[in-house]
Amino acid sequence: MDGLTVGQAAARTGWSPRMLRYLERAALVVPRRTASAYRLYGAGELDQLRALRTLRERFRLELTDVGFAARMRRDPELRAEVENWLSASGVHTVHWVDWEQQKHERLLVA
């Protein structure tokens, strides 16, 4: 078997098995599956998990922030609508909205 089980991957990355399953449901880190449907985490997935932890710590992000940024990347219509809303005339963008937009733009580039 080439890869680590969810428990082994959790032990190596510091995430709990439950959190790894949550990340998969959110489509943030998706391990491959065996014919028996067991999750197998390879080097790529382990690197993603470590990078996600670093990203969250560095920018003080919640998983929902990262999930929303991923959703915006997958859904061009959503991305366009959010951009339109943010840049619409008459909408007063306060500092926190600018900060959130910049945060999401950085995530989309990453």
C-alpha positions as CSV (number, residue, x, y, z in Angstrom):
1,M,0.0,0.0,0.0
2,D,1.5,3.3,-1.1
3,G,0.4,6.1,1.2
4,L,-0.7,6.8,4.8
5,T,-4.0,6.1,6.4
6,V,-6.0,8.9,7.9
7,G,-4.6,8.1,11.4
8,Q,-1.0,8.0,10.2
9,A,-1.4,11.2,8.2
10,A,-3.0,12.9,11.3
11,A,0.0,11.8,13.4
12,R,2.5,13.2,10.9
13,T,0.8,16.5,10.3
14,G,-0.7,17.4,13.7
15,W,-4.3,17.5,12.4
16,S,-6.8,15.1,13.9
17,P,-8.3,12.3,11.8
18,R,-11.7,14.0,12.3
19,M,-10.3,17.3,10.9
20,L,-8.8,15.5,7.9
21,R,-12.2,14.1,7.1
22,Y,-13.7,17.6,7.4
23,L,-11.0,19.0,5.1
24,E,-11.9,16.3,2.5
25,R,-15.6,17.2,2.7
26,A,-14.7,20.8,2.2
27,A,-12.6,19.8,-0.8
28,L,-9.5,21.5,0.6
29,V,-7.3,18.4,0.8
30,V,-8.6,15.3,-1.0
31,P,-6.7,12.1,-0.6
32,R,-7.0,9.3,-3.1
33,R,-9.0,6.2,-2.1
34,T,-8.3,2.5,-2.3
35,A,-10.6,0.1,-4.0
36,S,-12.1,-0.5,-0.5
37,A,-12.6,3.3,-0.1
38,Y,-9.9,3.8,2.5
39,R,-8.2,7.2,2.4
40,L,-4.5,7.3,1.4
41,Y,-2.5,10.4,2.0
42,G,0.6,10.7,-0.2
43,A,3.5,13.3,0.0
44,G,1.4,15.8,-1.9
45,E,-1.5,15.7,0.5
46,L,0.9,15.8,3.5
47,D,2.5,18.9,2.0
48,Q,-0.9,20.5,1.5
49,L,-1.8,19.9,5.1
50,R,1.4,21.4,6.4
51,A,1.0,24.4,4.1
52,L,-2.6,24.9,5.2
53,R,-1.5,25.0,8.8
54,T,1.2,27.5,8.0
55,L,-1.2,29.6,6.0
56,R,-3.7,29.7,8.8
57,E,-1.1,30.6,11.4
58,R,0.6,33.3,9.2
59,F,-2.5,35.1,8.2
60,R,-4.7,34.1,11.2
61,L,-7.3,32.5,8.9
62,E,-10.2,30.3,9.8
63,L,-10.9,27.2,7.7
64,T,-14.1,28.9,6.5
65,D,-12.0,31.7,5.1
66,V,-9.9,29.3,3.1
67,G,-13.0,27.3,2.1
68,F,-14.6,30.5,0.8
69,A,-11.5,31.4,-1.2
70,A,-11.5,27.9,-2.7
71,R,-15.1,28.2,-3.6
72,M,-14.5,31.6,-5.2
73,R,-11.7,30.0,-7.3
74,R,-14.0,27.2,-8.4
75,D,-17.0,29.4,-9.1
76,P,-16.3,32.2,-11.6
77,E,-19.9,33.5,-11.2
78,L,-19.6,33.8,-7.5
79,R,-16.2,35.5,-7.9
80,A,-17.6,38.0,-10.3
81,E,-20.6,38.8,-8.1
82,V,-18.5,39.4,-5.1
83,E,-16.2,41.6,-7.0
84,N,-19.1,43.6,-8.4
85,W,-20.6,44.0,-5.0
86,L,-17.3,45.2,-3.6
87,S,-16.6,47.7,-6.4
88,A,-20.2,48.9,-6.8
89,S,-20.7,52.6,-6.5
90,G,-22.6,53.7,-3.4
91,V,-21.2,50.8,-1.4
92,H,-19.1,52.2,1.4
93,T,-16.2,49.8,1.8
94,V,-14.9,50.1,5.3
95,H,-11.5,49.0,6.3
96,W,-12.5,45.4,7.3
97,V,-14.0,44.8,3.9
98,D,-10.8,45.9,2.1
99,W,-8.8,43.7,4.5
100,E,-11.1,40.7,3.8
101,Q,-10.9,41.3,0.0
102,Q,-7.1,41.5,0.1
103,K,-6.9,38.3,2.2
104,H,-9.1,36.4,-0.3
105,E,-7.1,37.8,-3.3
106,R,-3.9,36.5,-1.6
107,L,-5.5,33.1,-1.1
108,L,-6.6,33.0,-4.8
109,V,-3.1,33.7,-5.9
110,A,-1.5,31.0,-3.7
